[in-house]
Amino acid sequence: MAEPGTYVLVMERSQAASMEIGALGTIEFPAGGYGYVGSAFGPGGLARVDRHRSIASGEKLTRHWHIDYFLGHPETQLVDVVLFPGRDLECTLAAGIDADSIDRFGASDCDCRSHLLYAAEPSAIVSAAESYQ
């Protein structure tokens, strides 16, 4: 997966939780589906998704980005990944997917409101992301 591109991690939480998310502090997360929009245009490209999978499975414990804290929570499940190889759609998807946003999450290096989106069901995030393919 060395090709660069954009991705959407689709996650599910079966229970609400309060989590400490690095410099953002404590955030309340309701049960439901979540989509995290990220990009991978540096070295390794979309292999970055493998790092996210390692955090989600508990194999890797290092927390660097906001999403690491969320994925690393034991009740967060990574259920799908939607890939956009060779396409720079990070901010377009973050703003365009019809879902609630978790303010400032994952958007410290851009002007977006958020890169973490919430919907009652993860399938809504998948469908919305796939409409950009």
VOBAMI-507497 format. One line per field, with one value per atom (N, C-alpha, C, O): residue number from 1; residue in three letters; x, y, z. Coordinates in steps of 0.02 Angstrom, whole numbers. Example, Ala and Ser with C-alpha at 12.3 -4.5 7.8 and 13.67 -1.06 7.14 Angstrom:
# residues 2
kemar = [1 / 1 / 1 / 1 / 2 / 2 / 2 / 2];
selum = [ALA / ALA / ALA / ALA / SER / SER / SER / SER];
px = [660 / 615 / 660 / 712 / 642 / 684 / 645 / 670];
py = [-284 / -225 / -165 / -166 / -112 / -53 / 2 / 57];
pz = [390 / 390 / 390 / 423 / 354 / 357 / 394 / 402];
# end
This chain:
# residues 133
kemar = [1 / 1 / 1 / 1 / 2 / 2 / 2 / 2 / 3 / 3 / 3 / 3 / 4 / 4 / 4 / 4 / 5 / 5 / 5 / 5 / 6 / 6 / 6 / 6 / 7 / 7 / 7 / 7 / 8 / 8 / 8 / 8 / 9 / 9 / 9 / 9 / 10 / 10 / 10 / 10 / 11 / 11 / 11 / 11 / 12 / 12 / 12 / 12 / 13 / 13 / 13 / 13 / 14 / 14 / 14 / 14 / 15 / 15 / 15 / 15 / 16 / 16 / 16 / 16 / 17 / 17 / 17 / 17 / 18 / 18 / 18 / 18 / 19 / 19 / 19 / 19 / 20 / 20 / 20 / 20 / 21 / 21 / 21 / 21 / 22 / 22 / 22 / 22 / 23 / 23 / 23 / 23 / 24 / 24 / 24 / 24 / 25 / 25 / 25 / 25 / 26 / 26 / 26 / 26 / 27 / 27 / 27 / 27 / 28 / 28 / 28 / 28 / 29 / 29 / 29 / 29 / 30 / 30 / 30 / 30 / 31 / 31 / 31 / 31 / 32 / 32 / 32 / 32 / 33 / 33 / 33 / 33 / 34 / 34 / 34 / 34 / 35 / 35 / 35 / 35 / 36 / 36 / 36 / 36 / 37 / 37 / 37 / 37 / 38 / 38 / 38 / 38 / 39 / 39 / 39 / 39 / 40 / 40 / 40 / 40 / 41 / 41 / 41 / 41 / 42 / 42 / 42 / 42 / 43 / 43 / 43 / 43 / 44 / 44 / 44 / 44 / 45 / 45 / 45 / 45 / 46 / 46 / 46 / 46 / 47 / 47 / 47 / 47 / 48 / 48 / 48 / 48 / 49 / 49 / 49 / 49 / 50 / 50 / 50 / 50 / 51 / 51 / 51 / 51 / 52 / 52 / 52 / 52 / 53 / 53 / 53 / 53 / 54 / 54 / 54 / 54 / 55 / 55 / 55 / 55 / 56 / 56 / 56 / 56 / 57 / 57 / 57 / 57 / 58 / 58 / 58 / 58 / 59 / 59 / 59 / 59 / 60 / 60 / 60 / 60 / 61 / 61 / 61 / 61 / 62 / 62 / 62 / 62 / 63 / 63 / 63 / 63 / 64 / 64 / 64 / 64 / 65 / 65 / 65 / 65 / 66 / 66 / 66 / 66 / 67 / 67 / 67 / 67 / 68 / 68 / 68 / 68 / 69 / 69 / 69 / 69 / 70 / 70 / 70 / 70 / 71 / 71 / 71 / 71 / 72 / 72 / 72 / 72 / 73 / 73 / 73 / 73 / 74 / 74 / 74 / 74 / 75 / 75 / 75 / 75 / 76 / 76 / 76 / 76 / 77 / 77 / 77 / 77 / 78 / 78 / 78 / 78 / 79 / 79 / 79 / 79 / 80 / 80 / 80 / 80 / 81 / 81 / 81 / 81 / 82 / 82 / 82 / 82 / 83 / 83 / 83 / 83 / 84 / 84 / 84 / 84 / 85 / 85 / 85 / 85 / 86 / 86 / 86 / 86 / 87 / 87 / 87 / 87 / 88 / 88 / 88 / 88 / 89 / 89 / 89 / 89 / 90 / 90 / 90 / 90 / 91 / 91 / 91 / 91 / 92 / 92 / 92 / 92 / 93 / 93 / 93 / 93 / 94 / 94 / 94 / 94 / 95 / 95 / 95 / 95 / 96 / 96 / 96 / 96 / 97 / 97 / 97 / 97 / 98 / 98 / 98 / 98 / 99 / 99 / 99 / 99 / 100 / 100 / 100 / 100 / 101 / 101 / 101 / 101 / 102 / 102 / 102 / 102 / 103 / 103 / 103 / 103 / 104 / 104 / 104 / 104 / 105 / 105 / 105 / 105 / 106 / 106 / 106 / 106 / 107 / 107 / 107 / 107 / 108 / 108 / 108 / 108 / 109 / 109 / 109 / 109 / 110 / 110 / 110 / 110 / 111 / 111 / 111 / 111 / 112 / 112 / 112 / 112 / 113 / 113 / 113 / 113 / 114 / 114 / 114 / 114 / 115 / 115 / 115 / 115 / 116 / 116 / 116 / 116 / 117 / 117 / 117 / 117 / 118 / 118 / 118 / 118 / 119 / 119 / 119 / 119 / 120 / 120 / 120 / 120 / 121 / 121 / 121 / 121 / 122 / 122 / 122 / 122 / 123 / 123 / 123 / 123 / 124 / 124 / 124 / 124 / 125 / 125 / 125 / 125 / 126 / 126 / 126 / 126 / 127 / 127 / 127 / 127 / 128 / 128 / 128 / 128 / 129 / 129 / 129 / 129 / 130 / 130 / 130 / 130 / 131 / 131 / 131 / 131 / 132 / 132 / 132 / 132 / 133 / 133 / 133 / 133];
selum = [MET / MET / MET / MET / ALA / ALA / ALA / ALA / GLU / GLU / GLU / GLU / PRO / PRO / PRO / PRO / GLY / GLY / GLY / GLY / THR / THR / THR / THR / TYR / TYR / TYR / TYR / VAL / VAL / VAL / VAL / LEU / LEU / LEU / LEU / VAL / VAL / VAL / VAL / MET / MET / MET / MET / GLU / GLU / GLU / GLU / ARG / ARG / ARG / ARG / SER / SER / SER / SER / GLN / GLN / GLN / GLN / ALA / ALA / ALA / ALA / ALA / ALA / ALA / ALA / SER / SER / SER / SER / MET / MET / MET / MET / GLU / GLU / GLU / GLU / ILE / ILE / ILE / ILE / GLY / GLY / GLY / GLY / ALA / ALA / ALA / ALA / LEU / LEU / LEU / LEU / GLY / GLY / GLY / GLY / THR / THR / THR / THR / ILE / ILE / ILE / ILE / GLU / GLU / GLU / GLU / PHE / PHE / PHE / PHE / PRO / PRO / PRO / PRO / ALA / ALA / ALA / ALA / GLY / GLY / GLY / GLY / GLY / GLY / GLY / GLY / TYR / TYR / TYR / TYR / GLY / GLY / GLY / GLY / TYR / TYR / TYR / TYR / VAL / VAL / VAL / VAL / GLY / GLY / GLY / GLY / SER / SER / SER / SER / ALA / ALA / ALA / ALA / PHE / PHE / PHE / PHE / GLY / GLY / GLY / GLY / PRO / PRO / PRO / PRO / GLY / GLY / GLY / GLY / GLY / GLY / GLY / GLY / LEU / LEU / LEU / LEU / ALA / ALA / ALA / ALA / ARG / ARG / ARG / ARG / VAL / VAL / VAL / VAL / ASP / ASP / ASP / ASP / ARG / ARG / ARG / ARG / HIS / HIS / HIS / HIS / ARG / ARG / ARG / ARG / SER / SER / SER / SER / ILE / ILE / ILE / ILE / ALA / ALA / ALA / ALA / SER / SER / SER / SER / GLY / GLY / GLY / GLY / GLU / GLU / GLU / GLU / LYS / LYS / LYS / LYS / LEU / LEU / LEU / LEU / THR / THR / THR / THR / ARG / ARG / ARG / ARG / HIS / HIS / HIS / HIS / TRP / TRP / TRP / TRP / HIS / HIS / HIS / HIS / ILE / ILE / ILE / ILE / ASP / ASP / ASP / ASP / TYR / TYR / TYR / TYR / PHE / PHE / PHE / PHE / LEU / LEU / LEU / LEU / GLY / GLY / GLY / GLY / HIS / HIS / HIS / HIS / PRO / PRO / PRO / PRO / GLU / GLU / GLU / GLU / THR / THR / THR / THR / GLN / GLN / GLN / GLN / LEU / LEU / LEU / LEU / VAL / VAL / VAL / VAL / ASP / ASP / ASP / ASP / VAL / VAL / VAL / VAL / VAL / VAL / VAL / VAL / LEU / LEU / LEU / LEU / PHE / PHE / PHE / PHE / PRO / PRO / PRO / PRO / GLY / GLY / GLY / GLY / ARG / ARG / ARG / ARG / ASP / ASP / ASP / ASP / LEU / LEU / LEU / LEU / GLU / GLU / GLU / GLU / CYS / CYS / CYS / CYS / THR / THR / THR / THR / LEU / LEU / LEU / LEU / ALA / ALA / ALA / ALA / ALA / ALA / ALA / ALA / GLY / GLY / GLY / GLY / ILE / ILE / ILE / ILE / ASP / ASP / ASP / ASP / ALA / ALA / ALA / ALA / ASP / ASP / ASP / ASP / SER / SER / SER / SER / ILE / ILE / ILE / ILE / ASP / ASP / ASP / ASP / ARG / ARG / ARG / ARG / PHE / PHE / PHE / PHE / GLY / GLY / GLY / GLY / ALA / ALA / ALA / ALA / SER / SER / SER / SER / ASP / ASP / ASP / ASP / CYS / CYS / CYS / CYS / ASP / ASP / ASP / ASP / CYS / CYS / CYS / CYS / ARG / ARG / ARG / ARG / SER / SER / SER / SER / HIS / HIS / HIS / HIS / LEU / LEU / LEU / LEU / LEU / LEU / LEU / LEU / TYR / TYR / TYR / TYR / ALA / ALA / ALA / ALA / ALA / ALA / ALA / ALA / GLU / GLU / GLU / GLU / PRO / PRO / PRO / PRO / SER / SER / SER / SER / ALA / ALA / ALA / ALA / ILE / ILE / ILE / ILE / VAL / VAL / VAL / VAL / SER / SER / SER / SER / ALA / ALA / ALA / ALA / ALA / ALA / ALA / ALA / GLU / GLU / GLU / GLU / SER / SER / SER / SER / TYR / TYR / TYR / TYR / GLN / GLN / GLN / GLN];
px = [41 / 0 / 43 / 27 / 96 / 141 / 112 / 139 / 58 / 28 / -2 / -32 / 6 / -24 / -99 / -125 / -133 / -205 / -239 / -207 / -305 / -348 / -384 / -394 / -403 / -439 / -491 / -486 / -541 / -590 / -591 / -608 / -572 / -577 / -649 / -672 / -682 / -751 / -750 / -727 / -775 / -772 / -841 / -888 / -846 / -908 / -894 / -846 / -937 / -935 / -1003 / -1054 / -1003 / -1067 / -1092 / -1151 / -1048 / -1066 / -1037 / -984 / -1071 / -1045 / -984 / -978 / -939 / -880 / -853 / -862 / -820 / -784 / -710 / -684 / -676 / -606 / -562 / -582 / -501 / -449 / -417 / -389 / -420 / -393 / -336 / -346 / -278 / -219 / -234 / -265 / -210 / -218 / -290 / -305 / -334 / -405 / -440 / -492 / -411 / -442 / -493 / -491 / -539 / -590 / -649 / -675 / -670 / -726 / -775 / -755 / -839 / -892 / -909 / -923 / -908 / -924 / -985 / -983 / -1039 / -1098 / -1085 / -1039 / -1126 / -1122 / -1143 / -1184 / -1116 / -1135 / -1076 / -1024 / -1084 / -1033 / -991 / -1016 / -929 / -882 / -842 / -826 / -825 / -781 / -725 / -738 / -664 / -606 / -576 / -558 / -572 / -544 / -471 / -455 / -428 / -357 / -325 / -356 / -264 / -227 / -159 / -133 / -131 / -67 / -27 / -24 / 5 / 44 / 118 / 158 / 137 / 208 / 237 / 207 / 296 / 328 / 283 / 254 / 277 / 235 / 165 / 131 / 142 / 76 / 21 / 20 / -23 / -80 / -63 / -107 / 2 / 23 / 9 / 9 / -4 / -23 / -85 / -93 / -128 / -189 / -169 / -204 / -114 / -91 / -72 / -83 / -43 / -27 / -91 / -94 / -143 / -207 / -236 / -263 / -230 / -254 / -217 / -246 / -151 / -111 / -132 / -132 / -149 / -173 / -240 / -251 / -285 / -352 / -350 / -391 / -302 / -298 / -261 / -261 / -229 / -191 / -119 / -83 / -98 / -28 / 20 / 77 / -2 / 40 / 9 / -51 / 49 / 23 / 39 / 12 / 84 / 105 / 47 / 14 / 35 / -18 / 14 / 49 / 3 / 33 / -21 / -17 / -71 / -124 / -188 / -195 / -236 / -301 / -333 / -359 / -330 / -364 / -333 / -367 / -270 / -238 / -272 / -280 / -291 / -324 / -393 / -414 / -428 / -495 / -491 / -527 / -448 / -441 / -414 / -431 / -372 / -341 / -387 / -369 / -445 / -492 / -520 / -539 / -522 / -541 / -610 / -621 / -656 / -723 / -735 / -791 / -682 / -688 / -668 / -614 / -711 / -697 / -688 / -731 / -634 / -623 / -661 / -644 / -713 / -756 / -746 / -766 / -717 / -708 / -659 / -647 / -630 / -587 / -606 / -610 / -618 / -633 / -572 / -552 / -542 / -481 / -493 / -537 / -454 / -456 / -384 / -355 / -356 / -286 / -275 / -315 / -219 / -200 / -243 / -233 / -290 / -335 / -328 / -327 / -323 / -318 / -387 / -405 / -424 / -493 / -505 / -562 / -452 / -460 / -509 / -558 / -498 / -542 / -609 / -660 / -610 / -673 / -719 / -779 / -692 / -732 / -753 / -810 / -705 / -720 / -778 / -818 / -781 / -835 / -897 / -953 / -889 / -944 / -985 / -1042 / -957 / -995 / -1048 / -1034 / -1110 / -1166 / -1170 / -1201 / -1137 / -1135 / -1116 / -1092 / -1126 / -1107 / -1031 / -1000 / -1001 / -929 / -911 / -948 / -854 / -827 / -776 / -720 / -794 / -756 / -681 / -660 / -642 / -569 / -532 / -471 / -567 / -534 / -499 / -531 / -434 / -395 / -386 / -363 / -403 / -400 / -353 / -366 / -301 / -256 / -210 / -179 / -205 / -161 / -199 / -170 / -263 / -303 / -359 / -364 / -401 / -455 / -521 / -573 / -522 / -584 / -610 / -572 / -674 / -705 / -683 / -670 / -678 / -660 / -644 / -665 / -608 / -597 / -627 / -620 / -662 / -698 / -772 / -795 / -809 / -880 / -919 / -895 / -980 / -1022 / -1089 / -1119 / -1111 / -1178 / -1204 / -1164 / -1269 / -1297 / -1272 / -1262 / -1262 / -1240 / -1177 / -1172 / -1128 / -1068 / -1082 / -1046 / -1135 / -1151 / -1166 / -1155 / -1192 / -1205 / -1140 / -1138 / -1088 / -1022 / -994 / -969 / -998 / -973 / -1008 / -976 / -1074 / -1113 / -1095 / -1086 / -1090 / -1074 / -1003 / -993 / -956 / -887 / -884 / -852 / -917 / -915 / -947 / -933 / -991 / -1021 / -970 / -985 / -911 / -857 / -812 / -767 / -821 / -777 / -795 / -762];
py = [-59 / 0 / 63 / 111 / 66 / 124 / 183 / 238 / 173 / 227 / 279 / 261 / 344 / 395 / 399 / 372 / 434 / 443 / 466 / 485 / 462 / 481 / 419 / 372 / 417 / 360 / 383 / 437 / 339 / 350 / 287 / 233 / 293 / 238 / 238 / 290 / 182 / 177 / 135 / 78 / 165 / 133 / 130 / 165 / 88 / 83 / 79 / 47 / 111 / 106 / 81 / 110 / 26 / -2 / 35 / 30 / 71 / 108 / 178 / 189 / 224 / 292 / 290 / 246 / 338 / 341 / 411 / 451 / 426 / 488 / 470 / 425 / 504 / 487 / 549 / 603 / 538 / 590 / 585 / 533 / 640 / 641 / 692 / 748 / 672 / 715 / 786 / 797 / 835 / 906 / 930 / 984 / 892 / 912 / 904 / 934 / 864 / 852 / 797 / 754 / 798 / 745 / 762 / 817 / 712 / 719 / 662 / 605 / 678 / 628 / 601 / 640 / 535 / 504 / 459 / 411 / 473 / 429 / 363 / 358 / 314 / 251 / 265 / 310 / 227 / 235 / 227 / 199 / 254 / 248 / 311 / 366 / 302 / 357 / 348 / 292 / 404 / 403 / 453 / 512 / 430 / 475 / 482 / 433 / 544 / 558 / 578 / 625 / 542 / 556 / 554 / 531 / 577 / 574 / 543 / 544 / 516 / 482 / 498 / 458 / 556 / 577 / 579 / 599 / 558 / 555 / 487 / 447 / 474 / 409 / 351 / 354 / 301 / 244 / 248 / 197 / 308 / 316 / 284 / 292 / 248 / 219 / 162 / 132 / 147 / 99 / 127 / 90 / 193 / 223 / 189 / 186 / 164 / 129 / 68 / 51 / 35 / -22 / -2 / -39 / 58 / 83 / 93 / 75 / 120 / 129 / 61 / 54 / 12 / -55 / -83 / -116 / -71 / -94 / -62 / -94 / 2 / 37 / 6 / -9 / -3 / -30 / -100 / -117 / -140 / -209 / -215 / -268 / -160 / -162 / -183 / -187 / -196 / -216 / -159 / -170 / -98 / -39 / 7 / 20 / 31 / 71 / 145 / 185 / 164 / 234 / 278 / 263 / 332 / 379 / 444 / 478 / 460 / 519 / 568 / 628 / 542 / 584 / 574 / 526 / 621 / 616 / 548 / 517 / 524 / 461 / 402 / 352 / 406 / 352 / 341 / 284 / 395 / 390 / 358 / 316 / 378 / 351 / 277 / 235 / 262 / 192 / 146 / 87 / 174 / 133 / 118 / 78 / 150 / 135 / 65 / 47 / 23 / -47 / -60 / -113 / -13 / -25 / 6 / 4 / 34 / 60 / 5 / -23 / -10 / -62 / -31 / 8 / -47 / -27 / -78 / -137 / -55 / -101 / -99 / -145 / -45 / -40 / 16 / 60 / 15 / 69 / 81 / 35 / 144 / 163 / 201 / 252 / 176 / 205 / 245 / 229 / 298 / 340 / 348 / 401 / 295 / 297 / 353 / 364 / 389 / 441 / 504 / 549 / 509 / 567 / 604 / 574 / 670 / 713 / 741 / 795 / 705 / 723 / 735 / 740 / 739 / 740 / 793 / 777 / 855 / 909 / 909 / 927 / 888 / 882 / 832 / 845 / 774 / 722 / 744 / 734 / 773 / 794 / 844 / 844 / 887 / 937 / 911 / 935 / 863 / 842 / 783 / 775 / 741 / 683 / 708 / 744 / 689 / 713 / 675 / 622 / 703 / 673 / 729 / 782 / 716 / 765 / 763 / 710 / 820 / 821 / 828 / 857 / 800 / 806 / 863 / 853 / 922 / 983 / 976 / 949 / 1000 / 1006 / 940 / 939 / 884 / 819 / 806 / 804 / 796 / 778 / 834 / 822 / 895 / 951 / 1006 / 1065 / 988 / 1039 / 1069 / 1121 / 1037 / 1062 / 1089 / 1097 / 1104 / 1132 / 1175 / 1183 / 1202 / 1245 / 1209 / 1241 / 1144 / 1105 / 1108 / 1118 / 1100 / 1097 / 1034 / 1035 / 978 / 915 / 864 / 872 / 812 / 755 / 691 / 637 / 697 / 641 / 656 / 707 / 610 / 619 / 565 / 510 / 583 / 537 / 526 / 574 / 464 / 447 / 390 / 354 / 381 / 329 / 260 / 216 / 249 / 184 / 192 / 239 / 147 / 151 / 146 / 174 / 110 / 101 / 168 / 176 / 217 / 283 / 318 / 353 / 308 / 337 / 304 / 338 / 237 / 201 / 224 / 241 / 226 / 247 / 318 / 331 / 363 / 432 / 437 / 473 / 402 / 403 / 372 / 399 / 316 / 281 / 323 / 311 / 370 / 411 / 457 / 486 / 464 / 504 / 463 / 491 / 398 / 356 / 359 / 326];
pz = [0 / 0 / 0 / 36 / -37 / -37 / -76 / -72 / -113 / -150 / -103 / -52 / -118 / -76 / -87 / -135 / -42 / -51 / 13 / 62 / 11 / 66 / 90 / 52 / 153 / 180 / 231 / 260 / 241 / 294 / 336 / 312 / 400 / 447 / 474 / 497 / 470 / 494 / 558 / 559 / 612 / 677 / 709 / 688 / 760 / 797 / 871 / 893 / 909 / 982 / 1004 / 988 / 1042 / 1065 / 1128 / 1145 / 1161 / 1222 / 1219 / 1189 / 1251 / 1258 / 1304 / 1347 / 1295 / 1338 / 1340 / 1293 / 1395 / 1403 / 1395 / 1429 / 1348 / 1335 / 1336 / 1317 / 1360 / 1357 / 1289 / 1270 / 1250 / 1182 / 1179 / 1155 / 1202 / 1199 / 1221 / 1273 / 1182 / 1199 / 1194 / 1220 / 1163 / 1160 / 1227 / 1238 / 1271 / 1336 / 1335 / 1291 / 1382 / 1388 / 1343 / 1344 / 1304 / 1258 / 1271 / 1283 / 1268 / 1275 / 1205 / 1159 / 1197 / 1133 / 1142 / 1181 / 1106 / 1111 / 1075 / 1034 / 1090 / 1053 / 981 / 969 / 934 / 864 / 817 / 835 / 757 / 706 / 699 / 710 / 682 / 675 / 611 / 591 / 580 / 522 / 533 / 549 / 525 / 530 / 461 / 430 / 437 / 371 / 379 / 415 / 344 / 348 / 279 / 230 / 275 / 212 / 225 / 281 / 172 / 177 / 114 / 67 / 114 / 57 / 72 / 30 / 132 / 150 / 134 / 97 / 160 / 149 / 172 / 226 / 132 / 150 / 123 / 117 / 108 / 79 / 121 / 182 / 88 / 122 / 170 / 201 / 176 / 227 / 297 / 346 / 301 / 364 / 393 / 454 / 351 / 373 / 415 / 463 / 397 / 436 / 507 / 554 / 514 / 581 / 622 / 681 / 590 / 625 / 645 / 700 / 602 / 619 / 679 / 722 / 683 / 739 / 805 / 857 / 802 / 862 / 883 / 942 / 834 / 849 / 878 / 920 / 856 / 880 / 946 / 978 / 968 / 1031 / 1022 / 1071 / 960 / 947 / 957 / 978 / 943 / 950 / 1002 / 1000 / 1048 / 1104 / 1099 / 1137 / 1053 / 1048 / 1024 / 974 / 1061 / 1044 / 1019 / 1057 / 956 / 927 / 903 / 917 / 868 / 840 / 879 / 917 / 871 / 905 / 893 / 940 / 831 / 814 / 852 / 865 / 871 / 908 / 976 / 998 / 1009 / 1074 / 1066 / 1106 / 1013 / 1001 / 980 / 1008 / 932 / 909 / 964 / 967 / 1007 / 1059 / 1118 / 1161 / 1119 / 1173 / 1163 / 1107 / 1215 / 1207 / 1177 / 1148 / 1181 / 1155 / 1086 / 1061 / 1057 / 989 / 941 / 947 / 893 / 844 / 775 / 753 / 742 / 672 / 630 / 629 / 594 / 557 / 482 / 447 / 455 / 383 / 368 / 410 / 308 / 284 / 212 / 172 / 195 / 126 / 101 / 130 / 47 / 20 / -44 / -84 / -52 / -111 / -137 / -129 / -167 / -189 / -240 / -286 / -230 / -276 / -275 / -317 / -228 / -227 / -161 / -107 / -166 / -107 / -91 / -115 / -50 / -34 / 40 / 62 / 79 / 152 / 176 / 209 / 159 / 183 / 148 / 177 / 85 / 48 / 82 / 91 / 100 / 134 / 204 / 225 / 241 / 309 / 311 / 357 / 261 / 258 / 223 / 236 / 178 / 136 / 159 / 139 / 202 / 226 / 274 / 322 / 261 / 301 / 367 / 372 / 417 / 484 / 533 / 513 / 596 / 648 / 656 / 648 / 672 / 681 / 755 / 795 / 772 / 840 / 835 / 810 / 858 / 847 / 861 / 912 / 814 / 816 / 812 / 810 / 813 / 815 / 748 / 695 / 751 / 691 / 641 / 586 / 660 / 612 / 636 / 623 / 671 / 698 / 644 / 656 / 586 / 534 / 473 / 419 / 481 / 427 / 456 / 517 / 412 / 435 / 443 / 454 / 437 / 443 / 515 / 562 / 521 / 588 / 624 / 684 / 587 / 617 / 562 / 505 / 581 / 535 / 564 / 536 / 621 / 651 / 648 / 672 / 617 / 605 / 641 / 651 / 661 / 699 / 664 / 639 / 661 / 637 / 681 / 711 / 685 / 727 / 707 / 750 / 642 / 617 / 574 / 535 / 581 / 540 / 465 / 424 / 447 / 376 / 343 / 283 / 381 / 353 / 333 / 283 / 372 / 356 / 294 / 249 / 290 / 232 / 169 / 119 / 170 / 111 / 89 / 30 / 137 / 120 / 90 / 41 / 119 / 93 / 23 / -22 / 15 / -50 / -106 / -165 / -89 / -141 / -174 / -226 / -146 / -175 / -221 / -252 / -224 / -266 / -339 / -379];
# end
